[in-house]
Amino acid sequence: IGARLYFEIPAGQQGKDFLVTTVLAGTNDAINGSLYGPERVIRFERRDNRILVREANYLNVASDSAQQSRQAMNLISFFPIIATLNVEAYGKDSAAVVEVTRMFTGGTQEFTARGRRATVDASRSYVDKFSAFARNVNVTAVQTYTAAPGGGIPGLPIPGLGGGAGNATTEAYTFSLVRLPDEPMMPRLYDRRVGYFVSPKRDFGSPEQRVVSRDYIKRWRLECSDKKDGSLCVPKKPITYYVDPATPAYLKPFIRAGIEEWQSAFEAAGFAKGIVAADAPNDPEFSGEDASVTMVRWLPSPTANAQGPSLVDPRTGEILDADVQMYHNILDLQREWYFSQVGHLDARAQTFPFPDSLMGRLIQFVVAHEVGHTLGFRHNFKGSSMYPLDSIRSRTWVAKMGHSPSIMDYARFNYVAQPEDKLPLETLVPKVGPYDKYATMWGYTPIAGARTPEAELPKLDEWSRLQDSIPWYRFADDASASQADPGEQSEAVGDADAVRASTLGFKNIARVMKLVESASTADKTKDFSLLRESYDGVIGQWTLEANHVTKIIGSVNRQEKRVSQSGPVWTPVPRARQKDAMTFLNTQVFATPSYLTELSILRKLESDGNINRVAGAQARVLSSLVNNGRMQRMIELEATTPNKASVYSLGEMLTDLRRGLWKEIYAGQPIDAYRRRLQTLYLEAMASKIKPAAPSAQEVAIAQFLGGGIVNTRDFRPLLKDEMRTLDRELAAAIGRTGDRTTRAHLQDGRDQIKAMLDTDGK
């Protein structure tokens, strides 16, 4: 009514739970359509002539039914009141009419997307739009924020506000209130061995004499009807994804294919057409804002990304709604990835822009990946390292198994494949694979006779233990993956043997480099910005593949296990494999890769900075190699391994690194500009560890906020100092042997740097 918004709350809906989500609908410094802020559960309770808005919390549960557990749960289930609304009038059947304007324009902190980090100025905020559907109501509000004293992470600015007093920003948010199901779905308990997102729980009724985590996996409610399709059941309500009408027409068939690529996975769970794609109907009543509508959206954004958020019943983990968000510039990212990795194998990729048929297939892959997230699946970076390297070069293998067992991996395109392998172009692109079918079976197959989540556990454990005999069913993602396991890497193909995989990948990068100029300069009316982007993209791919090898050093092989499974959870990677990795880095990475310095390309870019392009990539690999965490882990592995001869120690690695980086001084050779730059960066890295600067206030703030700490370098600093003393003696000897003035000056400068970092008076 005018500028005021009223809710009419029927008596039957009072006391019921509503899930509240917040979506960014308008801004000048972020991505439209992205989720923002936590989901909340609220309920409207009438007390006299007021409606109390309470925020419910389903984090705490009691798995037993003892009276004491119920009493204890009641003590911590007295939910806070976040707003009080006066009843302005009564409608039919005692429905309470309340004004909610201020709840969405700053009067209720829980309905401000930035929460306590900023203050809403109500005079510059208003309700813009309201819509109602069968299961949800949506309110779009414009909110203007000013920075709040002490808001956010101490020492950090508030995004969009600049962190200073007096700064302000105005944004639009759509708040969606979704009624939770009257009959909650039976949840399925999470197992760390299989990659599902979870709805977390704390169990106060466990017989384990402690509070235990009791997480539920996130999944759709998929139930069998009485109908059959052969041996498969027909679902009562298949999971239906609509294609956004705003999608470019040529991409719509590929988006539908990306959605329905998951049908084979649901067949593994016993469902025929458990997931289907549909075009949005030409119906004015149809809306993507309806919580019953799941859609693949196409968003006009320069962000080169896509995401797959979902709306979940926190009581059970049931996915109620989801949207795949495809940002328009994902097209550019796919072009860069595909060209950098397999452009030499596909003639269609050797001229920009790509033909629609190729770009469509790449978008199909992205959609299938993001749909996987909306089905409940996390990334899986483990399974690809369980495929034998030679197998992913086999036509027979990749046709059946793909080059990665999971579309949820970041194994983009098969950059290991060589021209002589003659793999069909279709097999270069990831697809829904064996792990995806296994994980869908694990999470969605109905378990006959099980009436409680606990009753399902024996069967779920049986399925999880299939990983012992089928290793590509194993799982690890960016949250669960160990930083120490070289088989748990993103952007990796063939990481069962990263040295060989990157050796083959570097051969392909050399081939792609010969195509960069012609592919990116086909349009003669353009400048060279696309040439620069393509060249930088190839260097970025080279850096990724180099770092896959780096992770082998100081690493372990790990498998997530339960107590009932025999054998250790982790074992050190053999010394010989680590030595091979170090040899690769010295000969293939730290030795200047001449194929990345194509003169015809460099002469069309900036006249300076080209050395830093390559040396900067090498430095990123070097930084990863001498990462504090890696060096500390190498010390611990040596200390905890009885047979010291089987260990690749930190001292040995540092010696190998020094001899590789400074190989010219042993041979009496001049040092070129690329190598001089890399050697200088090495000395700067050593100096930063021998004499580390005090952490900034921002670094301390982040570490404290995240509950972590900054690695102490004292344990390995003596080894670094010893390396520098040895290098100083070697540089002194080499200076007298070189006749090249530039090299001699460089070596003397190296000695000066070492002296400064070892100078105790300069502390």
C-alpha positions, 0 to 999 in steps of 0.5 A: 500500500503506497510505500509500505509493504504488508504481509497477511499471515494466515493462522495456519502459517503461524509457527511454520518455518520459512527459509530466507535467502538473500540474492544480490539484485543490483550493485555497482561493484559485484555480480548481479544474481549472486547469493549474498549472506547466510540462509536463515530459518524464521517463523512468525508467532502470534503473541497477543496483538503482535507477531514475533519473528523468531530465527530458528536454528536446526544445527543442534539435534539429539539422535536418541529419544531419551527424555533427558536429551529432549529436555536438553534440546529444549534448553538450546532451542529457545530461538531469538526474536529478531523482529516484533510486528504490530498486528494492524488488522485481521483478515479472513480466518484470523489472518494477521496483517502486519507491516514489514517495510522496516524489516527489509529496509534496515529495521531488522539487522538479520535482513540486511545483507551486510549484517553488523559490518555496516549500518543501513540508512533507512532514509535512503532505503526502500522496498522496490518490488514484491511477488508471491508464489505457491511456496514463496514470497519475494521482496526486493529492497534497495538498501543504502549502507554506511560503514559501521565502526569496528565492522567486518574483519579487524584491519580489513576494509568492507568490500564496496565501502572502502572501509572508511567513515562516511563511505556509502553504497546502495545495493538491491537485494531480493529476499526470498521466504520459502515455506519448508515442507510440511513432511520433512524428507528422511535425511541421509548421513554424510560420509567423508569418503563420498563428495556431497555438500552437507547440512551440518548438525551437532548431535547431543544424543549420541552414545559416544559420550561427546557431542558428535558431528552428524551431517546430512548430505544435500540432495533432491527428494527423488521418490519412485512412483508405481511406474517402471521403465524396464528395471528402472523406476519412474520418479514421482517428480523428476528434477526439472531444469528450465533453460533461461529464455535470455540464453543465446539461441545457439547455446540452448541445445547444448545447455539441455544436453549438459543437464540431461548428461546426468540421466545416466548417473540417475540410472545408476541410482535406479531412476529412469529420467531422474533429471530432465531439461525443458525450455521455459514456457511462454506463460506470463505466470511462469517466473524464475523467481518461483521457488518451484522453478529450477533454472540455468540462468544466462547473466549479462556479466563480464565475470568469466565464471559460472556457479551452481548454488542451491536452496536447502531445507536445513532440517534434512538436507533436501534441496528445494530449489537451485539455479545454475548461473552462467555469466556471459564471459564464461565463453572467453574463459572456455576459449582460453582453456581449450586453446591453451590445452588442446588447440593444437589437436582441433582445427576448429580452435585455431582461429578466434572466435570458435565456431558455435558448435565448438563453443556450444560443446564447451558450454555443455561441459560447464553446465554439466559441472554446475548442475552437478553442484546443484545436485549436491556434489562437491568438486572431486580432485582425487579420482583423476590421479587414479587413472593410469597415465597411458590409459587416458591416451587410449581411444578405447579407454577415454571413449568409455571412461573419459580422461577423468572419472568425474565431471566434478573434477577440474580436469578441464581438457585432455592436455596429455593427449598427443597428436599421434594418439588420434583421440576423437575430438569429443573425448578431449572434453570431460563428461559425466563419468564413473565417479559421478554415477557412483556418487549418485548411486550412493546418495540417491538410491533408495535403501529398502527397509531403512526407516531411519538414517542410522538404518542406512549406514551398513549399506552406505558403508558397503558402497563406500568400501568399493573405493578399496577395489575401484580407486577412481571412486575415491574423493577429495575436494578443495575443502577436504584435500590434503595439501600434501597429496599430489593426487589431489590437485585441481586443473590436473590431467594424468596426475597419477604421474605428473612428471610424465603428464607435464612432460607431454603437456609441455610438448603440447604447449610448444605446439600451441605456441606456434598457433597463438599469433595466427589464431588471435590475429585473424581479424585484421581490424583489431589490436593485439589485446587478444594476442596478449590474452592468448599468450598470457593464457598459455603461460598460465597453463604452463605454470599450472602444469609445472606446479603439478610436479612441484606438489610431488616434493615433500608429499604423501599418498592419502586415502580417506578411510574408516577404522574398519578399513585396513592399512595406513591413511597416508604413506610418504611418496617414494624418494625416487619419485620426488627426485624425478620431480626435482630433476624435471623442475630443474631441467624443464621449468627453471631452465628457460623454456625457449618456446615461450619466448616466441620473438614474433609475438614479443615484438607485437607486445610491450617493449619491456616486461617480457622477461618478467612474463616468463621469469614471473611464471618460473618464480610462482613455481619456485615460490610453491616449491620453497613454500614454508608449509612444504619445507616444514612437512619435509622436516617432519617426514624425515623425523618420523621415517625410521629409514632415513635413506628412503627420505628425500630430505629438505637439505637434499632438496635445497642442494638440488635446487641450488645446483639446478638454479646456478648450473652456469657457475659450475660450467663457467658459462655466461648467464642470460637475462632470463636466468639472471632474473630467476636467480635474483628472485630465488635470492629474494625468496631466501631472504624473505625466509631468513629475515622474514618481515613482520606480518602486516596488520592485515595478515594477522587479522586474516589469520586470526579471523580464520583461526589459523596462524603464520608458519614459523620458519625457525625450524628450517631457517638454519638450513637456508642460511647454510645453503646461502653460505655454500652458494656465497663460496661458489659465487666467489669462485665463479667470479674469477672464472667468468669473462662476461662482465654482465655475468660477473656483476650479477654474481657479485650482486648475488654475494651482496644479497647473501651478505645482507640476508646473513648480516645479523647486525642488520636485524 
